[in-house]
């Protein structure tokens, strides 16, 4: 679920692609309209995963979703159901979903990504719906404000991780706070914690046992760190410490980093802050340096694997000079996935959307393992001389 919903963009509050209705022409839709349908699809996706051994029952799904939102404890929808007496169940659900993806906030004006992002906590509804169907319903329905507070704590810790609070880190906190639908008392707690700092002990005790929620906390932490500058050593050390505290394997930190990078690269011309050239260059530079380190640790194995694929060498060299055809890109993806199977650090390429990082990797590889390309060039030159003879 985490991989699918990350690829869709829902985890980040920005609709990249729909889950089921991919054939719909949504070119004239607003981001809010796309996100509303995506949120509905995500609930359906969760329901199907939970009931995968049963024949899908539309009535059961809509009844469950209606009951979930009728008792949801987010402050913005608590009282909504009483206002829709004459509306049908489906109309009420659409009204609630409209409310869930919308945030009214003037505090950022036209800064950063406010023109692109809607409710950044939409994903929490999906996590809660999964809880609602799986666990005691009363327990799940009381959890929204607690989950939101934990996410805001993660953002606070990430902002402080390098010792400097950047303006963009303040902005991302404020966007998430505006999305959180918290009571005034809870909002004040979150704001005070952001001003004074937080600690890992501020996380709820149960987080370690909640697979989806703790990975969302890791997602928002990475997004906060990558939003303003290149990732520095202190920030990477914090993420490793956070994973240790939440009991998330380090390998999965690499996967989460890859998914956030996918999001940033996919939306570079759409999300407001990625249109800012200096910000994009900083993020891209950070990704390049990090992946150069990842690949460097596996340099010998990578060189050996690449040497065995003559076609890949030719295509990588060609990609540095001109755009590859769709068929050539597919060939690169296929061969690189084969290499990824033998190098654990590259398992990100086996995930949905993982190959979006390929253009970056293909720029790094020739400089990192030049022998693979030089030796191939020598072989080619010798072959040409033999043919001439």
C-alpha positions in Angstrom: 0.0 0.0 0.0 2.8 2.4 0.9 4.6 1.9 -2.4 1.4 2.2 -4.5 0.2 5.3 -2.7 3.7 6.9 -2.8 3.8 6.4 -6.5 0.4 8.0 -6.8 1.6 11.1 -4.9 -1.1 10.8 -2.2 1.5 10.4 0.5 2.8 13.8 -0.4 -0.5 15.5 -0.9 0.1 16.0 -4.6 -1.7 13.9 -7.3 0.8 12.4 -9.7 -1.3 9.6 -11.1 -4.6 7.9 -10.4 -4.6 4.3 -9.1 -7.6 2.8 -11.1 -9.0 5.4 -13.4 -5.8 5.9 -15.4 -7.6 6.2 -18.7 -9.6 9.2 -17.5 -8.8 12.5 -19.2 -8.0 14.7 -16.2 -6.0 17.3 -18.1 -8.6 20.0 -17.4 -9.0 19.1 -13.7 -7.6 21.1 -10.8 -5.1 19.4 -8.4 -7.9 19.5 -5.8 -10.2 17.5 -8.1 -7.5 15.0 -8.9 -6.6 14.6 -5.3 -10.2 14.1 -4.3 -10.6 11.2 -6.7 -7.2 9.9 -5.7 -8.2 9.9 -2.0 -11.4 8.0 -2.9 -9.4 5.5 -4.9 -6.9 5.0 -2.1 -9.7 4.1 0.3 -11.0 1.6 -2.3 -7.5 0.2 -2.8 -7.1 -0.3 1.0 -10.6 -2.0 1.2 -9.7 -4.3 -1.7 -6.4 -5.3 -0.1 -8.1 -6.1 3.2 -10.9 -8.1 1.5 -8.8 -9.6 -1.3 -10.1 -13.1 -0.7 -13.7 -12.0 -1.2 -15.8 -10.8 -4.1 -15.9 -7.0 -4.1 -19.2 -5.6 -2.7 -19.8 -2.0 -3.6 -22.5 -1.6 -1.0 -20.2 -2.9 1.8 -17.4 -0.6 0.7 -19.5 2.6 0.6 -21.2 1.7 3.9 -17.8 1.2 5.6 -16.4 4.4 4.2 -19.5 6.4 5.1 -19.3 5.0 8.7 -15.6 5.9 8.9 -16.1 9.5 7.9 -19.3 9.9 9.9 -17.3 9.3 13.1 -13.9 10.8 12.0 -12.6 13.1 14.7 -10.9 15.7 12.5 -12.3 19.1 13.6 -13.1 20.1 10.0 -15.6 17.3 9.4 -16.9 16.4 12.9 -20.1 18.4 12.4 -20.4 18.1 8.6 -22.8 15.1 8.5 -25.5 17.0 10.4 -25.6 19.6 7.6 -26.4 17.2 4.8 -29.8 15.9 5.8 -31.2 15.9 2.2 -28.1 14.6 0.5 -27.6 11.0 -0.5 -24.9 8.9 1.0 -22.7 9.3 -2.1 -23.2 13.1 -2.1 -22.3 13.3 1.6 -19.2 11.3 0.9 -18.1 13.6 -2.0 -18.8 16.7 0.2 -16.6 15.2 2.9 -13.8 14.2 0.5 -13.9 17.7 -1.0 -13.4 19.1 2.5 -10.6 16.7 3.2 -8.4 17.8 0.3 -9.0 21.5 0.7 -7.1 23.8 3.0 -7.7 27.5 3.5 -4.5 29.1 4.5 -3.2 32.6 3.8 -0.1 32.5 5.9 2.1 31.4 3.0 0.5 33.6 0.4 2.3 32.7 -2.9 5.3 31.2 -1.3 6.8 27.8 -2.1 4.3 25.0 -2.9 1.0 26.4 -1.5 -0.2 26.8 -5.1 0.4 23.1 -5.8 -0.2 21.3 -2.5 -3.6 20.7 -1.0 -4.2 18.8 2.2 -0.9 17.2 3.0 -2.6 15.0 5.6 -4.9 13.2 3.2 -2.8 10.1 3.5 -3.5 10.0 7.3 -7.2 9.3 6.4 -6.1 6.3 4.4 -3.9 5.0 7.3 -6.9 5.5 9.7 -9.3 3.8 7.3 -6.9 0.8 7.2 -7.0 0.9 11.1 -10.7 1.3 11.0 -11.3 -1.8 9.0 -8.6 -3.9 10.6 -8.9 -3.0 14.3 -11.4 -1.8 16.9 -13.3 0.9 15.2 -13.5 3.2 18.3 -9.7 3.1 18.7 -9.1 4.1 15.1 -11.6 6.9 15.1 -9.9 8.6 18.1 -6.5 8.5 16.5 -6.5 11.3 13.9 -5.2 14.1 16.1 -2.6 11.8 17.7 -1.3 10.7 14.3 -1.2 14.3 13.1 0.7 15.4 16.2 3.3 12.7 15.6 3.8 13.8 12.0 4.3 17.4 13.1 6.8 16.2 15.6 8.7 14.4 12.9 8.8 17.6 10.8 10.0 19.6 13.8 12.8 17.1 14.5 13.8 17.1 10.9 13.9 20.9 10.7 16.2 21.0 13.8 18.4 18.2 12.6 21.1 20.4 11.1 20.9 23.0 13.8 19.4 25.7 11.5 15.7 26.3 10.8 15.3 27.3 7.2 12.4 29.4 6.0 11.2 26.6 3.8 11.2 24.3 6.8 9.0 26.8 8.6 6.8 26.9 5.5 6.4 23.1 5.3 5.5 23.0 9.0 2.9 25.7 8.6 1.3 23.9 5.5 1.1 20.6 7.5 -0.3 22.4 10.5 -2.9 24.1 8.4 -3.8 20.7 6.9 -4.0 18.9 10.3 -7.5 19.9 11.4 -6.5 20.0 15.0 -8.2 21.6 18.0 -6.8 25.0 19.0 -5.2 23.4 22.1 -3.4 20.8 20.0 -2.3 23.4 17.5 -0.7 25.5 20.2 1.1 22.4 21.5 2.5 21.7 18.0 3.5 25.4 17.5 5.2 25.6 20.8 7.1 22.4 20.1 8.3 23.7 16.8 9.5 26.9 18.4 11.3 25.2 21.3 12.4 21.9 19.7 11.3 18.3 20.2 12.9 15.0 21.0 12.3 11.4 19.9 10.6 10.8 23.2 7.8 13.0 22.0 6.6 10.3 19.6 3.7 8.1 20.9 4.8 4.8 22.4 2.8 2.7 19.9 4.4 4.2 16.7 7.0 1.4 16.5 4.3 -1.2 16.0 2.4 0.8 13.3 4.0 -0.1 10.0 2.2 2.5 7.7 2.3 5.4 10.2 6.0 5.2 11.0 6.9 5.1 7.4 4.8 8.2 6.8 6.7 9.9 9.6 9.9 8.9 7.8 8.5 10.3 4.5 7.6 13.7 5.9 11.0 13.8 7.7 12.9 13.2 4.4 10.6 15.7 2.5 11.3 18.4 5.1 15.1 17.9 4.9 15.2 17.8 1.1 12.9 20.8 0.7 15.5 23.5 1.3 19.1 22.3 0.8 21.5 19.5 0.1 21.3 16.8 2.7 24.2 17.3 5.1 25.8 14.6 7.3 23.9 15.8 10.4 20.6 15.3 8.6 21.5 11.9 7.3 22.7 10.9 10.8 19.3 12.1 12.2 17.4 10.0 9.7 19.5 6.9 10.7 18.8 7.7 14.3 15.1 8.1 13.6 14.9 4.8 11.8 16.6 3.1 14.7 14.1 4.7 17.1 11.1 3.7 15.0 12.7 0.2 14.3 12.8 0.7 10.5 15.6 -1.2 8.8 18.3 1.0 7.3 17.7 -0.6 3.8 14.2 0.7 4.0 15.5 4.2 4.6 17.2 3.9 1.2 13.9 2.9 -0.3 12.0 5.8 1.3 14.7 8.2 0.2 14.3 6.8 -3.3 10.6 7.3 -3.3 10.9 11.0 -2.1 13.5 11.6 -4.8 11.1 10.1 -7.3 8.5 12.5 -6.2 10.8 15.5 -6.4 12.1 14.5 -9.9 8.6 13.7 -11.3 7.1 17.0 -10.1 10.0 19.3 -10.8 8.0 21.4 -13.2 4.7 21.2 -11.3 5.3 21.5 -7.6 5.8 25.2 -6.8 9.1 25.0 -4.9 10.7 22.8 -7.6 10.1 25.6 -10.1 12.7 27.6 -8.1 15.9 26.9 -10.1 18.3 27.3 -7.1 16.2 24.9 -5.0 16.0 22.4 -7.8 19.8 22.6 -8.4 20.4 22.1 -4.6 18.1 19.1 -4.5 19.5 17.6 -7.7 23.0 18.1 -6.4 22.1 16.4 -3.1 20.7 13.4 -4.9 23.7 13.2 -7.2 26.2 13.2 -4.3 24.2 10.7 -2.3 23.8 8.2 -5.2 27.4 8.7 -6.1 28.2 7.4 -2.6 25.7 4.5 -2.8 27.1 3.4 -6.2 30.7 4.0 -5.0 30.3 1.5 -2.2 29.4 -1.1 -4.9 31.8 0.1 -7.5 33.6 -3.2 -8.2 30.4 -5.2 -8.4 28.7 -2.6 -10.5 31.6 -2.4 -13.0 31.6 -6.2 -13.3 27.9 -6.3 -14.0 28.0 -3.5 -16.5 30.9 -5.0 -18.4 28.8 -8.1 -19.1 26.1 -5.9 -20.8 27.6 -4.5 -23.9 24.3 -3.1 -25.0 23.9 -1.2 -21.7 27.3 0.4 -22.1 26.4 1.6 -25.6 23.1 3.0 -24.4 24.6 4.7 -21.4 27.2 6.4 -23.6 24.6 7.5 -26.1 22.3 8.9 -23.3 25.1 11.4 -22.4 24.9 12.9 -25.8 21.4 12.5 -27.0 17.9 11.5 -26.0 17.2 7.8 -26.1 14.2 6.4 -28.0 11.4 4.9 -25.9 12.6 1.4 -27.0 16.1 2.2 -25.9 14.9 3.5 -22.5 13.0 0.4 -22.0 16.1 -1.7 -22.8 18.1 0.3 -20.2 15.4 -0.2 -17.6 15.2 -3.9 -18.2 19.0 -4.4 -18.0 19.4 -2.1 -15.0 16.8 -4.0 -13.1 18.8 -7.2 -13.8 21.8 -5.5 -12.3 19.7 -4.2 -9.3 18.9 -7.8 -8.4 22.5 -8.5 -7.6 23.3 -5.3 -5.7 21.2 -4.8 -2.6 21.7 -1.0 -2.6 19.9 -0.8 -5.9 16.7 -2.6 -4.9 14.9 0.8 -5.2 14.9 0.2 -8.9 12.7 -2.9 -8.4 10.0 -0.7 -6.7 7.1 1.0 -8.6 8.4 4.1 -10.2 12.0 3.4 -9.1 13.4 3.8 -12.7 12.6 7.5 -12.6 16.1 7.8 -11.0 17.7 6.3 -14.0 18.6 9.6 -15.8 20.5 10.6 -12.7 22.2 7.3 -12.2 23.3 7.1 -15.9 25.1 10.4 -15.5 27.0 9.2 -12.5 28.0 5.7 -13.7 30.5 6.6 -16.5 32.5 8.8 -14.2 32.3 6.4 -11.3 33.3 3.2 -13.2 35.1 4.5 -16.3 37.0 1.3 -16.8 33.9 -0.5 -17.9 33.5 2.0 -20.7 37.1 2.4 -21.6 37.7 -1.4 -21.9 34.6 -1.6 -24.1 35.9 1.1 -26.3 39.2 -0.7 -26.6 37.4 -3.9 -27.6 35.4 -2.0 -30.2 38.6 -0.4 -31.6 40.4 -3.7 -31.9 37.3 -5.3 -33.5 37.3 -2.4 -36.1 41.0 -2.9 -36.8 40.5 -6.6 -37.3 37.6 -6.0 -39.7 39.8 -3.5 -41.7 42.5 -6.1 -42.0 
